[in-house]
Amino acid sequence: MKSFKYIIMSMVAAVLVSCGTTNTVPITGRKQNLMVSDGEVLSLSTQQYQEFLKTAKLSTNQTNTAMVKRVGQNLANAVVNYLNTNGLSNDVQYYKWTFNLVQDNQANAWCMPGGLICVYEGLLPITQNEASLAIVLGHEIAHAVARHSAEQMSTQMKQQYGLQVGAALAGALGMGQNTQSVVQAIVAQGFNFSNLKYSRNHENEADHMGLIFAAMAGYDPQVATSFWQRMAASKTNQTAEFLSDHPSDETRIKNIQGWMPEALKYYKPQTTTTTKAATTTKKTTTTKKK
């Protein structure tokens, strides 16, 4: 019976490893195994984003809306330039960069696969300036570039396969129905806690990549520390880090400070030049990227 168990477990491991494709995350170089394609994920996210926009109330503040779109597009341009110059030009087709500001008092922003991003008005009093907004948008864009949603979906698929095979194995080993239910519950709970840590890893990676994307786009990455300090001060309650899908504020700030020397290597400040034509003055802002 033991040999049979080992054979089954070996088969499960072989199937899960052989499924999907292996990618390398830009900037961090981390390897990931994906069981869904970029095209499949983009199609799904586009549908969901369109459904969201049908019920969301877009901001009527034209100045803030323009700022979100401007900063977002500057970051998108920097990311596309990075991908094109690092042998990843084929990935560019899977992004449909979209930036919207909606009427919502939450201090929040999110990104769907393909670069479909939403910023809530409640975040702007905390960002306070374009550079800090770039830190947030860089973080959200990083989730898309690192294919975090596809990776989460792939993990859930593998876990589901594991539960199904585990149930079959339990039956083959002669376990009663009640025992099988308990085993599956324990395994499922283990997966839940694993996913919490898994999500924190993604948040850390997005912080790292986003910091560098902001620097590439000409925004001072050093504002990230003060922004996250303001974000921490705005919270009314704290969740223990090991039970959260986000790193604690202290951990996040410490990590950002550790990545700062790397980010500063990419930072080329935006330069503003003034030219005169007839009786008007035109300011042209150019962004240098490394």
Long-range contacts (C-beta under 8 A, 24 or more apart in sequence): 1-173, 4-172, 5-169, 5-173, 8-165, 8-168, 8-169, 8-172, 9-169, 12-161, 12-162, 12-165, 15-161, 16-158, 16-161, 16-162, 19-158, 20-154, 23-147, 25-145, 25-146, 25-147, 25-205, 25-209, 26-82, 26-83, 26-86, 26-88, 26-145, 26-146, 26-209, 27-208, 27-209, 27-212, 28-146, 28-205, 28-208, 28-209, 30-205, 32-147, 32-151, 33-154, 34-147, 34-150, 34-151, 34-154, 35-153, 35-154, 35-157, 35-158, 36-150, 36-153, 36-154, 36-157, 38-91, 38-94, 38-113, 38-147, 38-150, 39-94, 41-113, 41-114, 41-147, 41-149, 41-150, 41-153, 42-94, 42-96, 42-113, 42-114, 44-113, 45-112, 45-113, 45-114, 45-116, 45-149, 46-96, 46-114, 46-116, 48-112, 49-98, 49-112, 49-116, 52-118, 53-100, 56-100, 56-102, 56-103, 56-104, 56-118, 57-102, 57-103, 57-104, 58-100, 58-101, 58-102, 58-103, 59-101, 59-102, 59-103, 59-121, 60-103, 61-101, 61-121, 64-101, 64-121, 64-124, 65-100, 65-101, 67-130, 67-133, 68-99, 68-100, 68-101, 68-119, 68-133, 68-137, 69-99, 70-130, 71-130, 71-133, 71-134, 71-137, 71-219, 72-97, 72-99, 72-117, 72-137, 72-141, 73-97, 73-99, 74-134, 74-217, 74-218, 74-219, 74-287, 75-134, 75-137, 75-138, 75-141, 75-213, 75-214, 75-217, 76-115, 76-141, 77-217, 77-287, 77-289, 78-213, 78-216, 78-217, 78-218, 78-287, 78-289, 79-141, 79-145, 79-213, 79-216, 81-216, 81-289, 82-213, 82-216, 82-289, 83-145, 91-145, 95-144, 99-137, 107-231, 107-234, 109-136, 109-137, 109-140, 110-140, 111-140, 111-141, 111-143, 111-144, 112-144, 112-149, 113-144, 113-147, 113-149, 113-150, 114-144, 115-141, 115-144, 117-141, 126-227, 126-230, 126-231, 126-234, 127-227, 128-227, 128-230, 129-223, 130-219, 131-214, 131-219, 131-220, 131-223, 132-223, 132-224, 132-226, 132-227, 134-214, 134-217, 134-219, 135-210, 135-211, 135-214, 135-219, 135-221, 135-223, 135-224, 135-227, 136-210, 136-227, 137-210, 137-214, 138-209, 138-210, 138-211, 138-212, 138-213, 138-214, 138-217, 138-219, 139-206, 139-207, 139-209, 139-210, 140-206, 140-210, 141-210, 141-213, 142-205, 142-206, 142-207, 142-208, 142-209, 142-210, 142-213, 143-202, 143-206, 145-209, 145-213, 146-202, 146-205, 146-206, 146-209, 148-202, 148-205, 148-206, 151-202, 152-195, 152-198, 152-199, 152-202, 155-195, 155-198, 159-191, 162-187, 163-187, 163-188, 195-245, 196-242, 196-243, 196-244, 196-245, 197-242, 199-245, 199-246, 200-241, 200-244, 200-245, 200-246, 200-247, 203-245, 203-246, 203-247, 203-252, 204-247, 204-252, 204-255, 207-247, 207-252, 207-255, 207-256, 207-259, 208-255, 208-259, 211-256, 211-259, 211-260, 211-263, 212-259, 212-262, 212-263, 212-266, 214-263, 215-263, 215-264, 215-265, 215-266, 215-267, 216-266, 216-289, 216-290, 217-287, 217-289, 218-267, 218-268, 218-269, 218-270, 218-287, 218-288, 218-289, 219-270, 220-267, 220-269, 221-260, 221-263, 221-264, 221-267, 222-260, 222-264, 224-256, 224-260, 225-253, 225-256, 225-257, 228-252, 228-253, 228-256, 229-253, 265-290, 266-290
